[in-house]
Amino acid sequence: MPNLNEIRNRISGVKSTQKITSAMYLISSAKMRKAKEAFDRTKPFFEAQRTEIKRIFENSPSFDSRFFVPLSGHRETENRAYLVITADKGLAGAYNLNVIRAAEAAREKYGNIKLYVVGEVGIRYFKNHRIPIECEIHSISQTPSYRWAVQISSRLMEDYLGGRIDDIYMLYNDVQSELACAVTENKLLPFEREEFLPREKWGMDRNYAFDPSPVAVLDGFMPQYVAGNIYGALVDSFCAEQNARMTAMSAANDNAEALLAELKIEFNRIRQGAITQEITEVAAGARAQKRKKKKKRAVK
């Protein structure tokens, strides 16, 4: 049975841990808010790009581009690549494990896919399991920025335009609600034409001229649009990580409160037992002294 000092030390340790988890909760909340604000500032730029892509398809719907599925719909899809976004550290519940499981499921379904892995947790996992990694992106998941997205996009685009990969997908966590995150699989390249075809015939009274050609104009800013999609995935993943960490830290705080309550009950029970023991010993000593005095008076 533990003594009072041991329980007192455990209570002190739990309180210290609770301070750390509370601080981590607040830090994650601030990081998530900051990342969302940074992304919101760049969002209008990417929305404007999407509008221009729609405008090109509206005026010149019948052309082929290497960034879009061909008009015929037939293309080679042998070399499939996945951009897998994980965190640089744990303490975020099943955040990393869910993405890794999704990547493993893709490998089982499609065979030998090429992995472009973001985050130390994912890189360590695939290396430990001797799974080949096409490209490792270190130490950027904690600081998502458009600059990093451009670097990732450049590598993916190089392999895609060079014919080494046919399809690119992104696997990452996305925030579904304040309490839940879910793994999302989005196709990055090539884009589906239906995503950009206008649902309504808006602006058909306006004629636009594209110089030197619609394909050339599209090829000019598609790399930026691809980087914007990656940046959005990085931010979504980062926010999901912070949300998962906040949930984990909140659960840790709740468990700490429950453990403190149990320890306090145990502490009071042992202290009460010690007090009762002391009272019993004092009473027994008093009775012994009383009997001793009676014997002395009887002898006299």
Stockholm file with secondary structure:
# STOCKHOLM 1.0

chainA/1-300         MPNLNEIRNRISGVKSTQKITSAMYLISSAKMRKAKEAFDRTKPFFEAQRTEIKRIFENSPSFDSRFFVPLSGHRETENRAYLVITADKGLAGAYNLNVIRAAEAAREKYGNIKLYVVGEVGIRYFKNHRIPIECEIHSISQTPSYRWAVQISSRLMEDYLGGRIDDIYMLYNDVQSELACAVTENKLLPFEREEFLPREKWGMDRNYAFDPSPVAVLDGFMPQYVAGNIYGALVDSFCAEQNARMTAMSAANDNAEALLAELKIEFNRIRQGAITQEITEVAAGARAQKRKKKKKRAVK
#=GR chainA/1-300 SS CCCHHHHHHHHHHHHHHHHHHHHHHHHHHHHHHHHHHHHHHHHHHHHHHHHHHHHHHHHCCSCCCTTBCCTTCCCCCCSEEEEEECCSSCCSTTHHHHHHHHHHHHHHHHSSCEEEEESHHHHHHHHHTTCCCSEEECSCTTSCCHHHHHHHHHHHHHHHHTTSCSEEEEEEEEECSSSCEEEEEEEEESBCGGGTSCSSCTTTTCCCCCSSCHHHHHHHHHHHHHHHHHHHHHHHHHHHHHHHHHHHHHHHHHHHHHHHHHHHHHHHHHHHHHHHHHHHHHHHHHHHHHHHHHHHHHHC
#=GC SS_cons         CCCHHHHHHHHHHHHHHHHHHHHHHHHHHHHHHHHHHHHHHHHHHHHHHHHHHHHHHHHCCSCCCTTBCCTTCCCCCCSEEEEEECCSSCCSTTHHHHHHHHHHHHHHHHSSCEEEEESHHHHHHHHHTTCCCSEEECSCTTSCCHHHHHHHHHHHHHHHHTTSCSEEEEEEEEECSSSCEEEEEEEEESBCGGGTSCSSCTTTTCCCCCSSCHHHHHHHHHHHHHHHHHHHHHHHHHHHHHHHHHHHHHHHHHHHHHHHHHHHHHHHHHHHHHHHHHHHHHHHHHHHHHHHHHHHHHHC
//
